[in-house]
Amino acid sequence: MKFFLLTLGLLSIVGCSNEPAPEIIGKKFTTMDECLASIRMETQEVLDPMTDKPNHVSGFLGKSGLQFNCELKETGTEGTYIDGWYQKKATQ
């Protein structure tokens, strides 16, 4: 009985859904402005930043609950670029 209640409690906290996980759409950019403008244009959503730093901007796409991220990356092989991605609702 304790196991059943524990399992039920965990499921209510974590949740279970039939909805597929959102897709991640990503791309490399040369500037932060280019990354943010591209995500705005592709999603047709207002960007609601939660982190707003010169080298890292991330947050939510409007009121959708989906996320976006633009972040400066520095690598030895690929150089310096802005790594940008956003979530898109998966189609079934």
C-alpha positions as CSV (number, residue, x, y, z in Angstrom):
1,M,0.0,0.0,0.0
2,K,2.8,2.4,0.8
3,F,4.4,1.7,-2.5
4,F,1.1,2.4,-4.3
5,L,0.8,5.8,-2.5
6,L,4.4,6.7,-3.2
7,T,4.0,5.9,-6.9
8,L,0.7,7.8,-7.1
9,G,2.4,10.8,-5.3
10,L,5.4,10.8,-7.7
11,L,3.1,10.6,-10.7
12,S,1.1,13.6,-9.5
13,I,4.3,15.6,-9.0
14,V,6.1,14.5,-12.2
15,G,3.0,14.1,-14.3
16,C,2.4,11.8,-17.2
17,S,1.2,12.9,-20.6
18,N,0.3,11.5,-23.9
19,E,1.8,14.6,-25.6
20,P,5.1,14.1,-27.4
21,A,8.1,16.1,-26.2
22,P,8.7,19.3,-28.0
23,E,11.1,19.3,-30.9
24,I,14.4,21.3,-30.6
25,I,15.2,23.5,-33.6
26,G,18.8,24.8,-33.5
27,K,21.2,26.9,-35.6
28,K,24.5,28.8,-35.3
29,F,24.5,32.6,-35.7
30,T,27.2,35.3,-35.9
31,T,25.5,37.8,-33.6
32,M,23.1,37.7,-30.6
33,D,20.7,40.1,-32.4
34,E,20.6,37.7,-35.5
35,C,19.8,34.8,-33.2
36,L,17.0,36.6,-31.4
37,A,15.5,38.0,-34.6
38,S,15.5,34.6,-36.3
39,I,13.7,32.9,-33.4
40,R,11.1,35.7,-33.3
41,M,10.6,35.4,-37.0
42,E,10.4,31.6,-37.1
43,T,8.1,31.2,-34.1
44,Q,6.0,34.4,-34.6
45,E,6.1,34.7,-30.8
46,V,7.1,37.4,-28.4
47,L,10.3,36.5,-26.6
48,D,10.0,36.6,-22.8
49,P,13.6,36.5,-21.5
50,M,14.3,35.1,-18.1
51,T,18.1,35.4,-18.5
52,D,19.2,38.6,-20.2
53,K,23.0,38.8,-20.3
54,P,25.3,40.0,-23.1
55,N,26.5,36.4,-23.8
56,H,23.3,34.5,-22.9
57,V,19.6,35.2,-23.5
58,S,17.0,32.6,-22.7
59,G,13.4,32.4,-21.7
60,F,9.9,31.5,-23.0
61,L,8.2,32.0,-26.3
62,G,5.2,34.1,-25.4
63,K,2.7,32.3,-23.2
64,S,3.2,29.0,-24.9
65,G,5.5,27.5,-22.2
66,L,8.0,26.6,-24.9
67,Q,11.6,27.8,-24.4
68,F,14.3,29.5,-26.4
69,N,18.1,30.0,-25.9
70,C,20.8,32.1,-27.5
71,E,24.2,31.6,-26.0
72,L,27.8,32.5,-26.9
73,K,30.0,29.5,-27.6
74,E,33.8,29.5,-27.9
75,T,35.5,26.4,-29.3
76,G,38.9,25.6,-30.7
77,T,37.6,23.9,-33.8
78,E,34.5,26.0,-34.7
79,G,35.6,29.4,-33.3
80,T,33.2,31.8,-31.6
81,Y,29.5,31.7,-32.5
82,I,26.0,32.1,-31.0
83,D,24.3,28.8,-30.5
84,G,20.6,29.3,-30.8
85,W,17.6,27.0,-30.4
86,Y,13.9,27.0,-29.6
87,Q,11.3,24.4,-28.8
88,K,8.5,23.6,-31.2
89,K,5.4,21.6,-30.4
90,A,5.8,18.2,-31.9
91,T,3.3,17.2,-34.5
92,Q,1.7,13.8,-34.1
